[in-house]
């Protein structure tokens, strides 16, 4: 996990204009970097990070593997590229840990298996309906 760029923090001024300008600047950087990576590895896949929070996991102590665990806490989605001939992905996201903290342009590298969700809980088949009378 690496922080590629940070905005200012917002402890002193959290006005909409300041916050939106900082976020737009990092989004422009993310877009520029995405274009470069897409030229090398093709179009990225957007991954929704919400499911990796493990809020609906049957095990209350379940957590996502890193760097997903960290990313889930600061971002809602990321762009990933599956690296050719590798079991790894490269991801980019814009995150913010708290409203007063700076925005961060983040890059992470993870194992492809970390993006695979556990299969949903087994659902038992519904009981067979009685046969119609002959």
SVG drawing of the C-alpha trace seen along z (x, -y; Angstrom):
<svg xmlns="http://www.w3.org/2000/svg" viewBox="-56 -27 60 69">
<polyline fill="none" stroke="black" stroke-width="0.4" points="0.0,0.0 1.3,-3.4 0.0,-7.0 0.8,-8.6 -0.6,-12.0 -2.4,-13.8 -4.6,-16.8 -4.6,-19.3 -6.4,-18.3 -9.7,-19.9 -9.3,-20.6 -9.5,-24.4 -11.8,-24.7 -14.3,-22.0 -16.2,-24.3 -17.8,-22.5 -15.7,-24.5 -12.4,-23.6 -13.2,-19.9 -14.6,-19.5 -11.6,-21.2 -9.2,-18.9 -11.2,-15.8 -11.4,-16.9 -7.6,-17.4 -7.0,-13.9 -9.6,-12.5 -7.8,-14.2 -4.5,-12.5 -6.3,-9.1 -7.7,-9.5 -4.3,-10.4 -2.6,-7.5 -5.5,-5.2 -4.9,-6.1 -1.2,-5.2 -2.0,-1.9 -4.7,-1.1 -2.3,-1.6 -0.1,1.0 -2.6,3.5 -6.0,2.7 -9.1,1.2 -9.5,1.5 -12.2,3.2 -14.1,1.2 -14.4,3.1 -17.0,2.1 -15.3,2.4 -18.5,2.6 -18.8,6.4 -15.2,6.8 -16.1,5.1 -17.5,8.5 -20.5,7.0 -22.7,9.8 -20.2,12.6 -21.4,15.5 -18.2,15.2 -18.3,11.9 -14.5,11.8 -14.1,12.1 -11.9,9.5 -10.8,8.9 -7.1,9.6 -4.8,6.6 -4.7,4.3 -8.5,4.7 -9.1,4.4 -7.4,1.0 -9.0,-0.2 -12.5,0.7 -12.1,-1.7 -11.2,-4.7 -12.7,-4.2 -15.9,-2.8 -14.5,-1.5 -11.2,-1.0 -10.0,-0.4 -7.9,2.7 -5.8,4.2 -5.1,8.0 -1.4,8.3 -0.7,10.6 1.1,13.9 0.6,13.1 -1.7,13.9 -1.7,10.2 -3.6,7.1 -2.7,3.4 -5.4,1.1 -6.0,-2.7 -8.4,-4.4 -9.1,-7.8 -9.6,-7.4 -10.4,-9.6 -10.2,-8.1 -12.3,-10.9 -14.0,-14.1 -11.3,-16.3 -8.4,-14.2 -6.8,-14.7 -7.9,-12.8 -5.3,-10.3 -4.6,-8.8 -3.7,-5.2 -2.1,-2.4 -2.2,1.1 -1.0,4.5 -2.9,7.6 -3.2,11.3 -5.9,12.2 -7.4,14.6 -8.1,11.7 -10.8,10.5 -12.6,13.8 -15.5,13.7 -16.4,16.8 -19.3,18.6 -22.7,17.6 -24.0,19.7 -25.5,23.0 -29.2,22.7 -31.0,26.0 -33.3,26.8 -37.0,26.3 -38.9,29.4 -40.4,31.2 -44.0,30.4 -46.4,33.3 -47.1,35.0 -50.4,34.1 -53.1,36.8 -53.4,39.1"/>
</svg>
